[in-house]
Amino acid sequence: MKITKRQLRKIINEEKAKLSERLEVAPGVSVFNISMRIAVDPNAIDLLYKAIEDGMEFNEDDGEGILSYDIKEEQE
């Protein structure tokens, strides 16, 4: 069975999210759910993924970082 790069990226992101949900945050650290709507050229979506992944590093010592994210294109 062949999968596309986009499908593979989605699978990887889902697995990262599952792993991140299992990480325990440090005592005294709160978890926030933040939603954003952004406009980006469809040709730049890979740059958006890279920017998010660069900021996703979870600092286990402090129990801080991005636990998960989801990117969906809005349908007109």
C-alpha positions as CSV (number, residue, x, y, z in Angstrom):
1,M,0.0,0.0,0.0
2,K,1.4,3.4,-1.0
3,I,0.8,6.5,1.0
4,T,1.3,10.1,0.0
5,K,3.6,12.5,1.8
6,R,0.6,14.4,3.1
7,Q,-0.9,11.1,4.5
8,L,2.4,10.2,6.1
9,R,2.7,13.7,7.7
10,K,-0.8,13.4,9.0
11,I,0.0,9.9,10.5
12,I,3.2,11.3,12.1
13,N,1.4,14.3,13.5
14,E,-1.3,12.1,15.0
15,E,1.2,9.8,16.6
16,K,3.2,12.8,18.0
17,A,-0.1,14.1,19.5
18,K,-0.8,10.8,21.1
19,L,2.7,10.7,22.6
20,S,2.5,14.3,23.7
21,E,-0.8,13.8,25.5
22,R,0.9,11.1,27.6
23,L,3.6,13.5,28.8
24,E,2.8,14.9,32.2
25,V,3.2,18.6,32.6
26,A,5.2,19.9,35.5
27,P,3.4,20.7,38.8
28,G,2.0,24.2,38.7
29,V,1.9,24.3,34.9
30,S,-1.5,24.7,33.3
31,V,-2.5,23.4,29.9
32,F,-4.3,25.8,27.5
33,N,-6.1,25.0,24.2
34,I,-5.4,27.9,21.8
35,S,-7.1,28.1,18.4
36,M,-6.1,30.3,15.5
37,R,-7.3,31.0,12.0
38,I,-4.6,32.1,9.6
39,A,-4.4,32.8,5.9
40,V,-1.5,31.3,4.0
41,D,-0.6,30.7,0.4
42,P,-1.3,26.9,-0.2
43,N,2.2,26.7,-1.7
44,A,3.6,27.7,1.7
45,I,1.8,25.0,3.8
46,D,5.0,23.1,4.2
47,L,6.7,26.2,5.7
48,L,3.8,26.4,8.1
49,Y,4.3,22.8,9.2
50,K,8.0,23.4,9.6
51,A,7.4,26.5,11.7
52,I,5.1,24.7,14.0
53,E,7.3,21.6,14.4
54,D,10.3,23.9,15.2
55,G,8.3,25.3,18.1
56,M,7.0,21.9,19.3
57,E,9.9,20.9,21.3
58,F,8.6,19.9,24.7
59,N,10.8,20.9,27.6
60,E,10.5,17.9,29.9
61,D,12.4,19.6,32.7
62,D,9.9,22.5,32.8
63,G,6.9,20.5,31.6
64,E,6.3,23.2,29.0
65,G,5.8,23.1,25.2
66,I,3.3,22.5,22.5
67,L,1.5,19.2,23.3
68,S,-0.3,18.8,20.0
69,Y,-1.7,20.7,17.0
70,D,-4.1,20.2,14.1
71,I,-4.1,21.9,10.8
72,K,-7.3,21.7,8.6
73,E,-8.1,23.7,5.5
74,E,-11.4,25.5,5.7
75,Q,-13.9,24.5,3.0
76,E,-15.6,27.5,1.3
